[in-house]
Amino acid sequence: MIGIVRDTWRAVLFVVVACLLREVFAERAPPAVATQVAPAWQPVHVPVMPAHAPMQHPERPLRRVGSAFVELADSVIGVVRR
């Protein structure tokens, strides 16, 4: 019985995550932006990070949403088991 409930929640979470992925990737169409070219006499500024500065990892909102849904599903399964 618990296996059926667990599989049902997994299926529901799969559908939700698939819909979220579709929406996220549908909205990320690159907009048409005019690029500006620096004049030849002006050097291009490249920021340099100091060697002791920690590397910043890019933010991954989809991974946070997915992990939140998995945590929610685990909590619901835990409540159903009791």
Summary of the structure (lengths in Angstrom):
residues: 82
radius of gyration: 22.4
end to end distance: 12.9
largest distance: 73.7
contacts: 116
relative contact order: 0.17
helix: 57%
strand: 0%
